[in-house]
Amino acid sequence: MFTGIVEETGRVVAFARGAEAWRLEVAARVVASDVAVGDSVAVNGCCLTVARREGERLWFDVLEETRRLTNFAALAAGTIVNLERALRADGRLGGHFVTGHIDGTGAVEVFEPRGKDHYLRVRGPAGGGRLLVVKGSVAVDGVSLTVAEVVGDSFAVWLIPHTLVATNLGARRAGELVNLEFDLLAKHVEKLLASRPA
């Protein structure tokens, strides 16, 4: 379980197909200082297990399914990724409950400054709009954000200056894919309502 409060950005050192899985190597300072093999780390919002750690380097095994369902297919050496360690039971919950299970990718439609603020609009997967409400939460590349607008399967958020500096969202461009995780409560409510007898 995560909060969507990114602790630092890391840099992809390598991402290549291995004998049993894809192997992702990430350089990180803060996160790497306090994780062990077997710990969970959200990488661009996707929960991965630390398979190896040496100094400021972390290695993760990535399934083909994970690569296919996330924006990981675009990862290459030098790519900046958002990192967050798993939530501690005695920690603060500053964002919202994020599982690290990506629901799909969305395409950045608009990302631009509007006055002193920055506006980001994303088109999510077909049908995803039903899980979004204005003032509700959504995780974009692992960043907990508040939904400002919903039109069909597109939604918009506003980014504060800290988010632009502390995450990889400040470098996003129209057409790029971002990982999306919709609010856990919305998904449970949808399933409960769908299973009710008519």
C-alpha positions as CSV (number, residue, x, y, z in Angstrom):
1,M,0.0,0.0,0.0
2,F,1.2,3.5,-0.9
3,T,0.0,7.1,-0.5
4,G,0.8,8.6,-3.9
5,I,3.3,11.0,-2.2
6,V,6.4,10.6,-4.3
7,E,9.6,10.5,-2.2
8,E,12.0,11.1,-5.0
9,T,12.6,10.6,-8.7
10,G,15.0,8.0,-9.8
11,R,16.8,7.4,-13.1
12,V,16.5,4.3,-15.2
13,V,20.0,2.8,-15.7
14,A,18.8,-0.1,-17.8
15,F,15.7,-2.0,-18.8
16,A,16.2,-5.2,-20.8
17,R,14.7,-8.6,-21.3
18,G,16.3,-11.2,-19.1
19,A,16.1,-15.0,-19.2
20,E,13.0,-15.1,-16.9
21,A,11.6,-11.6,-16.9
22,W,12.4,-8.0,-17.9
23,R,15.0,-6.5,-15.5
24,L,14.7,-2.9,-14.5
25,E,17.7,-1.2,-12.9
26,V,17.1,2.2,-11.2
27,A,19.5,4.6,-9.6
28,A,18.0,6.2,-6.5
29,R,19.3,7.9,-3.4
30,V,16.6,8.2,-0.7
31,V,14.6,5.1,-1.5
32,A,17.6,2.9,-2.0
33,S,19.0,3.9,1.4
34,D,16.1,2.2,3.3
35,V,14.8,-0.9,1.4
36,A,15.8,-4.5,1.4
37,V,15.4,-7.3,-1.1
38,G,11.7,-8.3,-1.1
39,D,10.4,-4.8,-0.2
40,S,7.8,-3.1,-2.3
41,V,8.5,0.1,-4.2
42,A,6.1,2.0,-6.4
43,V,7.8,2.9,-9.7
44,N,5.7,5.3,-11.7
45,G,2.9,4.1,-9.5
46,C,3.4,0.4,-10.2
47,C,4.2,-1.8,-7.2
48,L,7.4,-3.7,-7.9
49,T,9.5,-6.0,-5.6
50,V,13.1,-5.2,-5.0
51,A,15.1,-8.2,-6.4
52,R,18.5,-6.8,-5.7
53,R,20.1,-3.7,-4.0
54,E,23.6,-2.4,-4.2
55,G,24.4,1.1,-2.8
56,E,22.2,3.5,-4.7
57,R,21.1,1.0,-7.3
58,L,17.9,-1.1,-7.2
59,W,16.9,-4.0,-9.5
60,F,13.3,-5.2,-10.2
61,D,11.9,-8.1,-12.2
62,V,9.1,-6.9,-14.4
63,L,6.6,-9.4,-16.0
64,E,5.7,-9.0,-19.7
65,E,2.1,-8.4,-18.5
66,T,3.2,-5.5,-16.4
67,R,5.3,-4.0,-19.2
68,R,2.3,-4.4,-21.6
69,L,-0.3,-2.8,-19.2
70,T,1.8,0.2,-18.1
71,N,4.0,2.9,-19.6
72,F,7.1,0.7,-18.9
73,A,7.4,-0.1,-22.6
74,A,8.7,3.4,-23.1
75,L,11.4,3.1,-20.3
76,A,15.0,3.5,-21.4
77,A,18.3,4.4,-19.9
78,G,18.0,8.0,-18.5
79,T,14.2,8.0,-18.1
80,I,13.1,9.7,-14.9
81,V,10.7,7.7,-12.7
82,N,8.7,8.5,-9.6
83,L,9.6,6.4,-6.5
84,E,7.8,5.7,-3.3
85,R,8.4,3.1,-0.6
86,A,5.5,1.2,0.8
87,L,3.4,2.9,3.5
88,R,4.5,2.2,7.1
89,A,1.7,1.5,9.6
90,D,3.0,4.4,11.8
91,G,3.4,6.8,8.8
92,R,1.3,9.8,7.7
93,L,-1.2,9.3,5.0
94,G,-0.8,12.5,3.0
95,G,-2.3,11.5,-0.3
96,H,-4.8,8.6,-0.6
97,F,-4.7,4.8,-0.5
98,V,-2.8,3.7,-3.6
99,T,-2.3,-0.1,-4.2
100,G,0.3,0.1,-6.9
101,H,-1.9,-2.0,-9.2
102,I,-2.2,0.0,-12.4
103,D,-5.6,0.1,-14.1
104,G,-4.3,1.2,-17.4
105,T,-2.5,4.0,-19.2
106,G,-3.8,7.4,-20.2
107,A,-2.6,9.7,-22.9
108,V,-1.7,13.3,-22.0
109,E,-4.0,15.5,-24.0
110,V,-3.0,18.9,-22.6
111,F,-0.3,20.1,-20.3
112,E,0.2,23.8,-20.1
113,P,0.7,26.7,-17.7
114,R,-2.4,28.7,-17.1
115,G,-1.4,31.8,-15.3
116,K,0.8,30.7,-12.4
117,D,-0.8,27.2,-12.3
118,H,-0.3,24.2,-14.5
119,Y,-3.2,22.3,-16.1
120,L,-2.9,18.6,-17.0
121,R,-5.7,16.8,-19.0
122,V,-5.4,13.0,-19.6
123,R,-7.6,10.7,-21.7
124,G,-7.9,7.5,-19.7
125,P,-8.9,4.0,-20.9
126,A,-12.3,3.4,-22.3
127,G,-14.9,3.4,-19.5
128,G,-12.5,4.8,-17.0
129,G,-14.4,8.0,-16.6
130,R,-17.1,6.2,-14.6
131,L,-14.5,5.8,-11.7
132,L,-13.7,9.5,-11.5
133,V,-15.5,12.3,-9.6
134,V,-14.6,15.9,-9.3
135,K,-12.7,16.4,-6.0
136,G,-12.0,12.7,-5.9
137,S,-8.5,11.1,-6.1
138,V,-6.6,9.6,-8.9
139,A,-2.9,8.4,-9.1
140,V,-1.0,9.6,-12.2
141,D,2.4,7.9,-12.6
142,G,2.0,7.2,-8.8
143,V,1.3,10.8,-7.9
144,S,-1.9,11.3,-5.8
145,L,-3.9,14.1,-7.4
146,T,-7.3,15.7,-7.0
147,V,-9.6,15.5,-10.0
148,A,-10.7,18.9,-11.2
149,E,-12.8,18.0,-14.3
150,V,-14.3,14.9,-15.8
151,V,-15.6,14.8,-19.4
152,G,-16.2,11.3,-20.6
153,D,-13.0,9.3,-20.1
154,S,-10.9,12.4,-19.9
155,F,-10.1,14.2,-16.7
156,A,-8.0,17.2,-15.6
157,V,-5.9,18.0,-12.6
158,W,-4.0,21.1,-11.5
159,L,-0.4,20.7,-10.5
160,I,1.3,22.8,-7.7
161,P,4.9,24.0,-8.2
162,H,6.2,21.3,-5.7
163,T,4.7,18.5,-7.8
164,L,6.3,19.9,-11.0
165,V,9.7,19.8,-9.2
166,A,9.5,16.7,-7.1
167,T,8.0,14.3,-9.7
168,N,8.4,13.5,-13.3
169,L,5.1,15.1,-14.3
170,G,6.7,18.4,-14.9
171,A,8.5,17.0,-18.0
172,R,5.4,15.3,-19.5
173,R,4.3,16.3,-23.0
174,A,1.0,15.8,-25.0
175,G,0.8,12.3,-26.4
176,E,2.9,10.6,-23.8
177,L,1.4,7.8,-21.7
178,V,1.0,7.9,-18.0
179,N,0.1,5.1,-15.6
180,L,-3.3,5.5,-14.0
181,E,-4.7,4.0,-10.8
182,F,-8.3,4.9,-10.1
183,D,-9.6,5.3,-6.5
184,L,-9.9,1.9,-4.7
185,L,-13.3,2.9,-3.1
186,A,-14.8,3.7,-6.5
187,K,-13.8,0.3,-7.9
188,H,-15.3,-1.5,-4.9
189,V,-18.5,0.5,-5.1
190,E,-18.8,-0.2,-8.8
191,K,-18.4,-3.9,-8.3
192,L,-20.9,-4.0,-5.4
193,L,-23.5,-2.1,-7.5
194,A,-22.9,-4.3,-10.5
195,S,-23.5,-7.5,-8.5
196,R,-26.8,-6.3,-7.0
197,P,-29.9,-8.2,-8.2
198,A,-32.0,-6.2,-10.6
